[in-house]
Amino acid sequence: DIQLTQSPSSLSASVGDRVTFTCQASQDIANYLSWYQQRPGKAPKLLIYDAFNLETGVPSRFSGSGSGTDFTFTINSLQPEDIATYYCQQYDNLPHTFGQGTRLEIK
Amino acid sequence: EVQLLESGGDLIQPGGSLRLSCAASGFTFSNYAMTWVRQAPGKGLEWVSTITSSGSSTHYADSVKGRFTISRDNSKDTLYLEMHSLKAEDTALYYCAKTGPTILSSFDYWGQGTLVTVSS
């Protein structure tokens, strides 16, 4: 199985900050990686697919990059509504696997 | 508007069985693979099972293989998950998720989940 390791596990930042976190795959997954946002008490929401493509309707302050084994997710100008846990997920091979999540808090 | 509405979650004793349903609307259900993902209380996301658009091929996590069966009725736009020999570790919120045209795709829409609690 492909393991995804997210870092950090939690992060605290201020409104307006640029935040970045990473997802590392245990083997090459090309660009078959998505990022999801899960707000407290809500279902996950797809933000980024194929490593860098923004899902329709998602604000442009969210972005993704990377390929192979190393991926980055960035929020430019953090907003209060961005409080959530963010998960990466690979779909290069079954079983689908998720990272353990990065919990984002506002200072 | 894509909508996924799960139902069937309940409090069930260890060893028991349950069937979850996911009613889909707002897209051509028969064109897309579908997936179940679960989340134990306070934990992360765990892929459970995926079925192809036609229903001809199914795939399972090792943790549920042999106990869970995914199926779909394209005439009713509904996805199912039959769960048998339930264990305490199956306790979770179960989400159905619209998948892409193939099983190796991201999950672009999620339902709100249905809660399964396995406890005596």
Interface residues (C-beta under 8 A of the other chain):
Chain A: Y32 S34 Y36 Q38 K42 A43 P44 K45 L46 Y49 D50 E55 Y87 Q89 Y91 D92 N93 L94 P95 H96 T97 F98 G99 Q100 G101
Chain B: T35 V37 G44 L45 E46 W47 T50 H59 A61 D62 Y95 I103 L104 S105 S106 F107 D108 Y109 W110 G111 Q112 G113
